[in-house]
Amino acid sequence: MSNKEILNHSLVPKFEIMSKEDIELFLKEKGLTKKELPILKELDPVVPLINAKIGDVVKITRKSVFVGTYLYYRVVE
């Protein structure tokens, strides 16, 4: 299985780099700044797989049998 194929595995959450417009809207909606978001380290194995760069905000969609779908947001540092 190649690294890119790993992202399609059923147990791996969906990772998406957010657009600048979506980031601004999200931060405004939540009353947050980028510095207040949790960190996704640049050394995390998923960062190069999704072509994320330092400063990008990544939306992570996870599935749960208990709560359905839930979202996490992380800034790459």
C-alpha positions as CSV (number, residue, x, y, z in Angstrom):
1,M,0.0,0.0,0.0
2,S,1.5,3.4,-1.0
3,N,1.5,6.3,1.3
4,K,-1.2,8.1,-0.6
5,E,-3.4,5.0,-0.5
6,I,-3.2,5.1,3.3
7,L,-5.3,8.3,3.3
8,N,-8.1,6.3,1.7
9,H,-8.2,3.6,4.5
10,S,-11.5,3.5,6.4
11,L,-9.7,4.1,9.8
12,V,-7.9,7.2,8.6
13,P,-9.8,10.5,9.0
14,K,-10.2,12.9,6.0
15,F,-7.6,15.7,5.9
16,E,-8.3,18.9,3.8
17,I,-6.4,22.1,3.5
18,M,-8.8,25.0,4.0
19,S,-8.9,27.9,1.6
20,K,-8.0,31.4,2.9
21,E,-11.7,32.4,2.6
22,D,-12.9,29.4,4.6
23,I,-10.2,30.0,7.3
24,E,-11.3,33.6,7.7
25,L,-15.0,32.7,8.0
26,F,-14.3,29.8,10.4
27,L,-12.1,32.0,12.7
28,K,-14.5,34.8,12.7
29,E,-17.5,32.5,13.3
30,K,-15.7,30.9,16.3
31,G,-14.1,34.1,17.6
32,L,-10.6,32.6,17.3
33,T,-7.2,33.5,15.9
34,K,-5.0,31.1,14.0
35,K,-2.6,31.1,17.0
36,E,-5.3,29.6,19.2
37,L,-5.8,26.5,17.0
38,P,-4.2,23.3,18.0
39,I,-1.0,22.4,16.1
40,L,-0.4,19.8,13.5
41,K,3.4,19.4,13.4
42,E,5.2,19.8,10.1
43,L,6.8,16.5,10.8
44,D,3.5,14.6,11.0
45,P,3.5,12.0,8.3
46,V,0.2,13.2,6.8
47,V,1.5,16.8,6.2
48,P,3.6,15.9,3.0
49,L,0.9,13.5,1.8
50,I,-1.6,16.3,1.6
51,N,1.0,18.9,0.5
52,A,0.3,21.1,3.5
53,K,2.7,23.9,4.3
54,I,3.5,25.8,7.5
55,G,0.6,28.2,8.2
56,D,-2.0,26.1,6.5
57,V,-5.1,25.2,8.4
58,V,-6.2,21.6,8.0
59,K,-9.8,20.4,8.6
60,I,-9.9,16.9,9.8
61,T,-13.2,15.0,9.5
62,R,-13.5,12.0,11.8
63,K,-16.3,9.4,11.9
64,S,-17.6,8.0,15.2
65,V,-20.2,5.3,15.9
66,F,-21.3,7.4,18.9
67,V,-21.6,10.9,17.5
68,G,-21.5,10.5,13.7
69,T,-19.1,12.9,12.0
70,Y,-17.1,15.5,13.9
71,L,-14.5,18.1,12.8
72,Y,-11.1,19.1,14.1
73,Y,-9.1,22.0,12.9
74,R,-5.3,22.2,13.1
75,V,-2.7,24.7,12.0
76,V,0.5,23.4,10.5
77,E,3.7,24.5,12.4
